[in-house]
């Protein structure tokens, strides 16, 4: 590969990492054409960008960034590597688990850099799948905030009419 082409590829990878800082390093070697098409389609539907990279070029980009936590994924850059870039932190992990249940042997999880933390090793896949997305966390917070208000409204609705009327009347008399 010519030096100019390498520089261009490095720039492309660096721009992609700045745009989408969450990524998974996987191995998709050995998939036939049909399986590869199915994987790429599943990635597209899940909002994941899948690219195959040269390990040395990806390692060069990581070292240039100077991030100590990010550099922890460098040992995973052995053999064939495909990078899954994502906005939703747990989407690739869920997709990999789903594809495994469907009988697809790959992609094999190697490492990930998600929410500014490095995860190395296949045993981290379940941990990554359990990470909640921003939307899921907001939903949980809203549910927690609505819970006390629901309890008060429910208690007022279920109370006997005479009790509420008496309570309101005694509050008015105090004024």
PEVEN-V511011 format. One line per field, one symbol per residue. phi: phi as a letter, one per 30 degrees, with the letter a starting at -180 (. if undefined). psi: psi as a letter, one per 40 degrees, with the letter a starting at -180 (. if undefined). A space follows every 10 residues. Layout:
phi = ???
psi = ???
This chain:
phi = .deddddddd dddddddddb ddbbcbccdj ddeddddddd dddedciccc bcbdeddddd dddddicddd dddeeddbid bbccdadcec eddddddddd ddjddbdcdc aabbhibcbb jddddddddd dddedddddd ddddddeddd dddddddddd eddddddddd ddddd
psi = hidddddddd dddddddddg ehihhiheie hidddddddd dddddefhhh ihihdddddd dddddfhddd eeeddegiah hihhhidhde dddddddddd deehdiihhd iihhffihhh ideeddddde hiiddddddd dddddddddd dddddddeii dddddddddd dddd.
